[in-house]
Amino acid sequence: MKEHGLSKEQLFRLSRRTLEKRIRNFYYKTKDDQATIEMLITLQVRNELCEADFSNVLRALVQHIFLKTRSTAAMRRYYRYFSEYFGAKDWQLLSVKLFPAQTFIAEKLEHVYSQVIKEPLSGLAES
């Protein structure tokens, strides 16, 4: 991992409050979505490795990055690591935003299924 405003040592040694402040300042100063997401994933690893609570760090910032900014490859690559940051409705909106082609194909398949398979078979069942 490259150093993006914070070194690896700082990400694993600083307190939660200090990290939240520095990561938030880094993001609003640089608008670097990918680096911010990578730092937040590092904090999720830290949460699993140590006793300190680093769960849901910067929840509002994560929601802002994923829901309010332009979709990027980094978002599509790392979005699944942030599932607990979103409610069911927001998660569905995020999936549609990040993967519009898959959503479009799924909707078309559902439409074809209902017209070609479901309706003709239900007509056969009634006779």
Buried (B, 14 or more C-beta within 10 A) or exposed (E): EEEBBBEEEBBBEBEBEEBBEBBBEBBEEEEBBBBBBBBBBBBBEBBEEEEEEBEBBBEEBBBEBBEEEEBBEBBEEBBEBBEEBBEEEEBEBBBBBBBEEEBEEEEEEEEEEEEEEEEEEEEEEEE
